[in-house]
Amino acid sequence: MLKAEALNELIQVLGKENVVTEHEELLSYSYDATAAMPRQTPDVFITPKTTEQVSEVMKIATKYDLPVYPRGSATNLSGGTIPIEKGIVMSMLHMNQIIEVDAENLTATVQPGVIIQDLNDAALEHGLFYPPDPGTVKTATMGGSVSESSGGLRGLKYGVTKHYVMGMKLVRANGDIIKWGGKTVKNVTGYDLTALFTGSEGTLGIITEILVKLNPVPESRKALLGVFDDIDKAGSAIAAIIRNKVIPATLEIMDNITIRTVENFTHAGLPVDAEAILLCEVDGYKEAVEREADLVEKILKEQGAVEVNVAKTDEERDKIWLARRNALPALAQRRPTTVLEDATVPRSNIPHMIKAIRQIADKYDLLIGTFGHAGDGNLHPTILTDENNKEEMERVDKAVEEIFQVAVSLGGTLSGEHGIGMAKAKFLPLEFGEAGVKLLKDIKEACDPDYRINPGKMVRRD
């Protein structure tokens, strides 16, 4: 139980209205978007509004030896915000101010609770945009996105979150406030701490302010949908597009299970008999977009697309991407539990990875829909199951392990954008080896020797 003295000190720092202890309310903060994870109900849920309050909370947590779990919108899919040792869940949603959009320096400074779409809306007023585009862009927070180094649909051309973070303010486990980075294009002073803390999944410190770079909004864009009766042909088309020196803003793939499910959910007019579809968008100057769109259409047909649809209006374009963004919600309706994984391989190995996923699905008698960011090799095999069926969940666990073994064997990685959290921690030796995992632990213990911040995620205390 949380000591009365600790609770009183939290109330003094935050105000009673920002400290929640009712059990029924606390239950909801023992979950995030990840399925079938161990969890604890926290002792207390708090909502600080300033960096200084976060600092004081960390001093209280140190004084009373309490774990602290930072949390945004909890849309992550690796168990990254689930408490496992009770303690304090710290929501960053009240720290939601866009501090500045600096059009001259192409930067924005935001608090961690800012919703990504809200930043894009503010940047658009200056003719700018923030390129990282996770599927949950309308609900995910900047703090969570930076902590997970999330990717998204525009990763092929524009990169992922880590390519846009220029600096941050952060509170350490002992309450110290530190700040580094800045608006200069060149900054190589000291260790690259911005890179270290981006993607650290809230395990090294609590981010309270973020400086990101912005891009000018492209003048024009055009979307295309290629229909294939063979997954290998779709894979060949991906490679051919890149080989012809076209770098689309987005290049997505959906397999037949996903196509059928999404069409039933959205009625977007998807071809339900297709083995696979590729969804592509090119952007830039109008003349270049027209030329690249024509070239992509030609390549898709040469590589065996049985049909290519080019969006002629913004409404048609939006309909294509609405279908893609609804892939996960649609799949999630088919079974009680959705296990969405994040296997990433070199894009040349996309067909091999998809075939392996199908073989694994057959081997363990599981329903798996696959979609993802084909252009950058990031696939999302989505296992549709029921966590109340223990025997089936045992098969799911075996399937997940084999999926990651195949991904790594193909030169891939455990995570392209979802992070490690609890869900994938046991697989880290597959990619890094024991010595690599030991180095991760050494970094954790240098920054947070008591494993106070988000314990049990990525690396665990021996």
KESEPA-127692 format. One record per residue (C-alpha): z, y, x. Coordinates in pm, whole numbers, plus 50000, padded with zeros to 5 digits. Example, Ala and Ser with C-alpha at 12.3 -4.5 7.8 and 13.67 -1.06 7.14 Angstrom:
BEGIN
+-------+-------+-------+
!    zz !    yy !    xx !
+-------+-------+-------+
! 50780 ! 49550 ! 51230 !
! 50714 ! 49894 ! 51367 !
+-------+-------+-------+
This chain:
BEGIN
+-------+-------+-------+
!    zz !    yy !    xx !
+-------+-------+-------+
! 50000 ! 50000 ! 50000 !
! 49929 ! 50356 ! 50111 !
! 50248 ! 50526 ! 50223 !
! 50365 ! 50811 ! 50001 !
! 50386 ! 51038 ! 50305 !
! 50019 ! 50975 ! 50392 !
! 49910 ! 51038 ! 50032 !
! 50107 ! 51363 ! 50016 !
! 49950 ! 51487 ! 50339 !
! 49602 ! 51408 ! 50209 !
! 49676 ! 51602 ! 49890 !
! 49804 ! 51898 ! 50094 !
! 49480 ! 51909 ! 50295 !
! 49230 ! 51839 ! 50014 !
! 49399 ! 51934 ! 49689 !
! 49509 ! 51686 ! 49425 !
! 49176 ! 51705 ! 49242 !
! 48997 ! 51565 ! 49548 !
! 49224 ! 51264 ! 49596 !
! 49181 ! 50959 ! 49369 !
! 49427 ! 50668 ! 49355 !
! 49369 ! 50516 ! 49008 !
! 49276 ! 50150 ! 49054 !
! 49002 ! 50151 ! 48790 !
! 48822 ! 50439 ! 48963 !
! 48872 ! 50293 ! 49309 !
! 48695 ! 49972 ! 49208 !
! 48356 ! 50145 ! 49195 !
! 48397 ! 50259 ! 49556 !
! 48427 ! 49903 ! 49682 !
! 48052 ! 49857 ! 49624 !
! 47723 ! 49987 ! 49755 !
! 47366 ! 49874 ! 49682 !
! 47408 ! 49556 ! 49889 !
! 47445 ! 49226 ! 49705 !
! 47696 ! 48948 ! 49771 !
! 47915 ! 49119 ! 50032 !
! 48292 ! 49072 ! 50093 !
! 48487 ! 49384 ! 49997 !
! 48826 ! 49540 ! 49935 !
! 48934 ! 49801 ! 49684 !
! 49034 ! 50108 ! 49891 !
! 49380 ! 50261 ! 49876 !
! 49243 ! 50609 ! 49813 !
! 48914 ! 50790 ! 49756 !
! 48876 ! 51146 ! 49887 !
! 48613 ! 51421 ! 49876 !
! 48646 ! 51679 ! 50155 !
! 48441 ! 51999 ! 50147 !
! 48461 ! 52127 ! 50506 !
! 48443 ! 51997 ! 50861 !
! 48799 ! 52117 ! 50914 !
! 48923 ! 51908 ! 50622 !
! 48746 ! 51601 ! 50764 !
! 48919 ! 51667 ! 51095 !
! 49261 ! 51687 ! 50932 !
! 49194 ! 51367 ! 50738 !
! 49110 ! 51183 ! 51060 !
! 49436 ! 51307 ! 51215 !
! 49627 ! 51174 ! 50915 !
! 49439 ! 50843 ! 50935 !
! 49530 ! 50815 ! 51304 !
! 49893 ! 50900 ! 51236 !
! 49926 ! 50631 ! 50967 !
! 49681 ! 50381 ! 51118 !
! 49437 ! 50388 ! 50825 !
! 49069 ! 50285 ! 50837 !
! 48822 ! 50544 ! 50705 !
! 48489 ! 50459 ! 50539 !
! 48244 ! 50751 ! 50515 !
! 48016 ! 50732 ! 50212 !
! 47721 ! 50921 ! 50065 !
! 47531 ! 50795 ! 49761 !
! 47586 ! 50433 ! 49877 !
! 47220 ! 50340 ! 49841 !
! 47224 ! 50148 ! 50170 !
! 47131 ! 49779 ! 50169 !
! 47332 ! 49636 ! 50458 !
! 47691 ! 49671 ! 50336 !
! 47732 ! 49986 ! 50540 !
! 47975 ! 50168 ! 50309 !
! 48183 ! 49880 ! 50173 !
! 48555 ! 49890 ! 50263 !
! 48686 ! 49563 ! 50402 !
! 49039 ! 49663 ! 50511 !
! 49147 ! 49888 ! 50224 !
! 49228 ! 50236 ! 50362 !
! 49038 ! 50558 ! 50285 !
! 48690 ! 50593 ! 50137 !
! 48566 ! 50941 ! 50228 !
! 48283 ! 51068 ! 50009 !
! 48062 ! 51337 ! 50164 !
! 47898 ! 51431 ! 49833 !
! 48092 ! 51758 ! 49800 !
! 47958 ! 51870 ! 50139 !
! 47617 ! 51937 ! 49986 !
! 47509 ! 52280 ! 50107 !
! 47168 ! 52357 ! 50257 !
! 47300 ! 52599 ! 50515 !
! 46964 ! 52729 ! 50633 !
! 46590 ! 52674 ! 50622 !
! 46450 ! 52847 ! 50933 !
! 46076 ! 52880 ! 50874 !
! 46013 ! 53045 ! 51213 !
! 46165 ! 52759 ! 51409 !
! 46060 ! 52489 ! 51159 !
! 46418 ! 52364 ! 51116 !
! 46680 ! 52314 ! 50849 !
! 47056 ! 52289 ! 50878 !
! 47231 ! 52088 ! 50609 !
! 47562 ! 51928 ! 50523 !
! 47567 ! 51546 ! 50496 !
! 47592 ! 51536 ! 50116 !
! 47258 ! 51710 ! 50062 !
! 47012 ! 51490 ! 49868 !
! 46688 ! 51443 ! 50065 !
! 46471 ! 51556 ! 49775 !
! 46677 ! 51875 ! 49743 !
! 46606 ! 51955 ! 50108 !
! 46235 ! 51897 ! 50048 !
! 46241 ! 52123 ! 49743 !
! 46405 ! 52402 ! 49947 !
! 46165 ! 52352 ! 50239 !
! 45862 ! 52358 ! 50007 !
! 45939 ! 52720 ! 49918 !
! 45851 ! 52797 ! 50282 !
! 45543 ! 52572 ! 50290 !
! 45736 ! 52306 ! 50482 !
! 45859 ! 51950 ! 50423 !
! 46096 ! 51693 ! 50573 !
! 45880 ! 51385 ! 50648 !
! 46130 ! 51091 ! 50636 !
! 46079 ! 50943 ! 50290 !
! 46305 ! 50650 ! 50195 !
! 46240 ! 50496 ! 49856 !
! 46566 ! 50645 ! 49729 !
! 46466 ! 50999 ! 49827 !
! 46596 ! 51140 ! 49496 !
! 46944 ! 50994 ! 49539 !
! 47002 ! 50924 ! 49911 !
! 47194 ! 51180 ! 50115 !
! 47101 ! 51330 ! 50449 !
! 47422 ! 51204 ! 50607 !
! 47357 ! 50848 ! 50499 !
! 46993 ! 50869 ! 50600 !
! 47081 ! 50996 ! 50949 !
! 47358 ! 50737 ! 50984 !
! 47115 ! 50456 ! 50900 !
! 46814 ! 50624 ! 51070 !
! 46624 ! 50543 ! 50753 !
! 46248 ! 50510 ! 50751 !
! 46035 ! 50512 ! 50441 !
! 45678 ! 50537 ! 50324 !
! 45559 ! 50796 ! 50579 !
! 45688 ! 50621 ! 50889 !
! 45344 ! 50522 ! 51024 !
! 45217 ! 50878 ! 51077 !
! 45532 ! 51085 ! 51082 !
! 45797 ! 50855 ! 51226 !
! 46148 ! 50791 ! 51095 !
! 46471 ! 50987 ! 51071 !
! 46558 ! 50962 ! 51440 !
! 46241 ! 51156 ! 51525 !
! 46362 ! 51459 ! 51324 !
! 46729 ! 51503 ! 51412 !
! 46772 ! 51786 ! 51663 !
! 47148 ! 51820 ! 51658 !
! 47465 ! 51769 ! 51460 !
! 47831 ! 51852 ! 51415 !
! 48063 ! 51553 ! 51408 !
! 48431 ! 51464 ! 51378 !
! 48563 ! 51197 ! 51610 !
! 48818 ! 50931 ! 51515 !
! 49103 ! 51141 ! 51661 !
! 49000 ! 51451 ! 51465 !
! 48818 ! 51634 ! 51744 !
! 48521 ! 51842 ! 51626 !
! 48215 ! 51835 ! 51849 !
! 47869 ! 51987 ! 51821 !
! 47551 ! 51941 ! 52023 !
! 47178 ! 51992 ! 52004 !
! 46998 ! 52302 ! 51883 !
! 46674 ! 52462 ! 51773 !
! 46510 ! 52455 ! 52115 !
! 46210 ! 52226 ! 52136 !
! 46327 ! 52111 ! 52477 !
! 46689 ! 52006 ! 52522 !
! 46779 ! 51743 ! 52781 !
! 47131 ! 51857 ! 52867 !
! 47366 ! 51565 ! 52927 !
! 47347 ! 51230 ! 52750 !
! 47131 ! 51219 ! 52437 !
! 47423 ! 51212 ! 52197 !
! 47206 ! 51308 ! 51902 !
! 47009 ! 50986 ! 51947 !
! 47327 ! 50783 ! 51997 !
! 47490 ! 50898 ! 51674 !
! 47169 ! 50884 ! 51469 !
! 47158 ! 50527 ! 51338 !
! 47517 ! 50454 ! 51440 !
! 47593 ! 50367 ! 51074 !
! 47907 ! 50579 ! 51058 !
! 48084 ! 50368 ! 51320 !
! 48121 ! 50627 ! 51598 !
! 48214 ! 50945 ! 51413 !
! 48175 ! 51132 ! 51085 !
! 47875 ! 51363 ! 51062 !
! 47951 ! 51696 ! 50892 !
! 47641 ! 51904 ! 50974 !
! 47282 ! 51810 ! 51064 !
! 46999 ! 52009 ! 51222 !
! 46653 ! 51864 ! 51150 !
! 46299 ! 51972 ! 51223 !
! 46045 ! 52032 ! 50946 !
! 45666 ! 52005 ! 50929 !
! 45410 ! 52226 ! 50754 !
! 45295 ! 52082 ! 50423 !
! 44951 ! 51919 ! 50463 !
! 44666 ! 52114 ! 50305 !
! 44524 ! 51811 ! 50124 !
! 44591 ! 51443 ! 50058 !
! 44414 ! 51151 ! 49896 !
! 44540 ! 50808 ! 49784 !
! 44347 ! 50479 ! 49770 !
! 44430 ! 50131 ! 49639 !
! 44258 ! 49825 ! 49786 !
! 44265 ! 49492 ! 49599 !
! 44250 ! 49164 ! 49794 !
! 44219 ! 48800 ! 49694 !
! 44347 ! 48688 ! 50037 !
! 44655 ! 48814 ! 50222 !
! 44483 ! 48758 ! 50558 !
! 44206 ! 48997 ! 50458 !
! 44463 ! 49260 ! 50369 !
! 44625 ! 49211 ! 50710 !
! 44289 ! 49246 ! 50884 !
! 44225 ! 49566 ! 50691 !
! 44552 ! 49716 ! 50815 !
! 44454 ! 49652 ! 51176 !
! 44098 ! 49776 ! 51120 !
! 44215 ! 50108 ! 50975 !
! 44430 ! 50179 ! 51280 !
! 44162 ! 50048 ! 51518 !
! 43923 ! 50307 ! 51373 !
! 44169 ! 50578 ! 51474 !
! 44278 ! 50666 ! 51122 !
! 44655 ! 50711 ! 51099 !
! 44740 ! 50725 ! 50728 !
! 45048 ! 50908 ! 50607 !
! 45134 ! 50588 ! 50420 !
! 44997 ! 50235 ! 50425 !
! 45185 ! 49998 ! 50195 !
! 45144 ! 49634 ! 50093 !
! 45254 ! 49439 ! 49786 !
! 45218 ! 49064 ! 49734 !
! 45129 ! 48894 ! 49405 !
! 45487 ! 48833 ! 49290 !
! 45566 ! 49202 ! 49342 !
! 45241 ! 49319 ! 49181 !
! 45303 ! 49118 ! 48865 !
! 45664 ! 49226 ! 48841 !
! 45593 ! 49594 ! 48899 !
! 45305 ! 49598 ! 48650 !
! 45528 ! 49444 ! 48384 !
! 45784 ! 49714 ! 48461 !
! 45564 ! 50026 ! 48496 !
! 45233 ! 49941 ! 48322 !
! 45055 ! 50131 ! 48599 !
! 44736 ! 49927 ! 48569 !
! 44790 ! 49711 ! 48879 !
! 44560 ! 49407 ! 48921 !
! 44795 ! 49120 ! 48838 !
! 44558 ! 48850 ! 48969 !
! 44535 ! 49007 ! 49317 !
! 44681 ! 48815 ! 49608 !
! 44776 ! 49148 ! 49769 !
! 44712 ! 49519 ! 49737 !
! 44713 ! 49790 ! 49999 !
! 44814 ! 50141 ! 49899 !
! 44699 ! 50407 ! 50142 !
! 44727 ! 50785 ! 50161 !
! 44566 ! 51018 ! 50413 !
! 44667 ! 51381 ! 50450 !
! 44583 ! 51688 ! 50656 !
! 44307 ! 51947 ! 50643 !
! 44079 ! 51903 ! 50343 !
! 43762 ! 51826 ! 50540 !
! 43943 ! 51570 ! 50757 !
! 44105 ! 51408 ! 50452 !
! 43772 ! 51362 ! 50278 !
! 43620 ! 51210 ! 50591 !
! 43918 ! 50977 ! 50654 !
! 43938 ! 50868 ! 50290 !
! 43569 ! 50776 ! 50294 !
! 43620 ! 50581 ! 50617 !
! 43926 ! 50397 ! 50481 !
! 43733 ! 50305 ! 50164 !
! 43449 ! 50169 ! 50378 !
! 43689 ! 49970 ! 50600 !
! 43870 ! 49818 ! 50301 !
! 43542 ! 49695 ! 50157 !
! 43419 ! 49564 ! 50494 !
! 43744 ! 49370 ! 50536 !
! 43705 ! 49192 ! 50204 !
! 43862 ! 49412 ! 49937 !
! 43726 ! 49302 ! 49601 !
! 43793 ! 49646 ! 49460 !
! 43887 ! 49992 ! 49595 !
! 44021 ! 50262 ! 49366 !
! 44037 ! 50622 ! 49492 !
! 44270 ! 50857 ! 49307 !
! 44064 ! 51147 ! 49176 !
! 44354 ! 51357 ! 49048 !
! 44717 ! 51424 ! 49137 !
! 44813 ! 51234 ! 48821 !
! 44626 ! 50922 ! 48939 !
! 44779 ! 50958 ! 49285 !
! 45131 ! 50992 ! 49144 !
! 45074 ! 50684 ! 48927 !
! 44989 ! 50477 ! 49236 !
! 45300 ! 50584 ! 49423 !
! 45526 ! 50554 ! 49119 !
! 45429 ! 50186 ! 49107 !
! 45521 ! 50142 ! 49474 !
! 45853 ! 50326 ! 49442 !
! 45942 ! 50103 ! 49148 !
! 45894 ! 49781 ! 49343 !
! 46265 ! 49725 ! 49402 !
! 46389 ! 49831 ! 49054 !
! 46125 ! 49608 ! 48897 !
! 46208 ! 49304 ! 49110 !
! 46580 ! 49358 ! 49050 !
! 46532 ! 49299 ! 48676 !
! 46410 ! 48942 ! 48719 !
! 46738 ! 48785 ! 48837 !
! 47105 ! 48892 ! 48837 !
! 47118 ! 48940 ! 49216 !
! 46865 ! 49101 ! 49449 !
! 46884 ! 49037 ! 49824 !
! 46647 ! 49288 ! 49983 !
! 46585 ! 49225 ! 50351 !
! 46424 ! 49434 ! 50621 !
! 46217 ! 49222 ! 50860 !
! 45995 ! 49427 ! 51091 !
! 45719 ! 49296 ! 51317 !
! 45423 ! 49443 ! 51506 !
! 45168 ! 49524 ! 51237 !
! 44922 ! 49273 ! 51385 !
! 45171 ! 49003 ! 51284 !
! 45207 ! 49114 ! 50920 !
! 44995 ! 48822 ! 50786 !
! 45194 ! 48572 ! 50996 !
! 45522 ! 48715 ! 50868 !
! 45413 ! 48709 ! 50505 !
! 45294 ! 48348 ! 50538 !
! 45625 ! 48252 ! 50698 !
! 45817 ! 48417 ! 50414 !
! 45616 ! 48216 ! 50161 !
! 45683 ! 47894 ! 50349 !
! 46054 ! 47973 ! 50364 !
! 46055 ! 48047 ! 49990 !
! 45896 ! 47708 ! 49920 !
! 46128 ! 47528 ! 50164 !
! 46442 ! 47659 ! 49994 !
! 46299 ! 47675 ! 49640 !
! 46356 ! 48050 ! 49609 !
! 46170 ! 48332 ! 49436 !
! 46080 ! 48591 ! 49700 !
! 45866 ! 48899 ! 49639 !
! 45739 ! 49083 ! 49947 !
! 45637 ! 49446 ! 49978 !
! 45675 ! 49709 ! 50244 !
! 45536 ! 49953 ! 50494 !
! 45241 ! 49754 ! 50627 !
! 45123 ! 50029 ! 50858 !
! 45437 ! 50016 ! 51068 !
! 45507 ! 49644 ! 51024 !
! 45818 ! 49692 ! 50810 !
! 45834 ! 49426 ! 50536 !
! 46091 ! 49387 ! 50260 !
! 46117 ! 49022 ! 50155 !
! 46320 ! 49042 ! 49834 !
! 46505 ! 48729 ! 49727 !
! 46572 ! 48712 ! 49353 !
! 46879 ! 48500 ! 49293 !
! 47223 ! 48482 ! 49131 !
! 47531 ! 48526 ! 49347 !
! 47735 ! 48327 ! 49094 !
! 47531 ! 48017 ! 49183 !
! 47702 ! 47906 ! 49506 !
! 47453 ! 47632 ! 49585 !
! 47161 ! 47870 ! 49546 !
! 47333 ! 48136 ! 49759 !
! 47373 ! 47879 ! 50037 !
! 46996 ! 47836 ! 50030 !
! 46955 ! 48214 ! 50031 !
! 47170 ! 48243 ! 50345 !
! 46961 ! 47979 ! 50523 !
! 46640 ! 48150 ! 50416 !
! 46757 ! 48490 ! 50541 !
! 46849 ! 48344 ! 50879 !
! 46506 ! 48184 ! 50914 !
! 46331 ! 48506 ! 50812 !
! 46504 ! 48693 ! 51094 !
! 46440 ! 48415 ! 51343 !
! 46069 ! 48432 ! 51264 !
! 46065 ! 48814 ! 51281 !
! 46226 ! 48820 ! 51625 !
! 46001 ! 48538 ! 51750 !
! 45698 ! 48747 ! 51647 !
! 45817 ! 49035 ! 51864 !
! 45994 ! 49207 ! 51577 !
! 46340 ! 49341 ! 51503 !
! 46627 ! 49274 ! 51263 !
! 46594 ! 49611 ! 51096 !
! 46323 ! 49872 ! 51068 !
! 46524 ! 50108 ! 50847 !
! 46811 ! 49947 ! 50655 !
! 47055 ! 49910 ! 50943 !
! 47283 ! 49626 ! 51044 !
! 47611 ! 49694 ! 50861 !
! 47789 ! 49376 ! 50760 !
! 47483 ! 49193 ! 50633 !
! 47310 ! 49144 ! 50969 !
! 47587 ! 49175 ! 51226 !
! 47596 ! 48801 ! 51292 !
! 47225 ! 48806 ! 51382 !
! 47251 ! 49070 ! 51657 !
! 47260 ! 48813 ! 51941 !
! 46915 ! 48694 ! 51826 !
! 46769 ! 49027 ! 51933 !
! 47003 ! 49162 ! 52201 !
! 47172 ! 48855 ! 52346 !
! 47546 ! 48839 ! 52407 !
! 47534 ! 49097 ! 52687 !
! 47356 ! 49345 ! 52460 !
! 47611 ! 49299 ! 52182 !
! 47890 ! 49348 ! 52439 !
! 47737 ! 49684 ! 52534 !
! 47736 ! 49790 ! 52168 !
! 48106 ! 49702 ! 52151 !
! 48175 ! 49898 ! 52468 !
! 48014 ! 50208 ! 52315 !
! 48211 ! 50163 ! 51992 !
! 48539 ! 50131 ! 52181 !
! 48461 ! 50435 ! 52398 !
! 48413 ! 50650 ! 52087 !
! 48660 ! 50480 ! 51851 !
! 48899 ! 50252 ! 52044 !
! 49106 ! 50167 ! 51737 !
! 48803 ! 50074 ! 51523 !
! 48923 ! 50332 ! 51273 !
! 48587 ! 50461 ! 51145 !
! 48392 ! 50217 ! 50927 !
! 48543 ! 49902 ! 51080 !
! 48361 ! 49571 ! 51039 !
! 48015 ! 49726 ! 51050 !
! 47757 ! 49642 ! 51318 !
! 48015 ! 49527 ! 51574 !
! 48363 ! 49391 ! 51510 !
! 48684 ! 49392 ! 51705 !
! 48735 ! 49063 ! 51896 !
+-------+-------+-------+
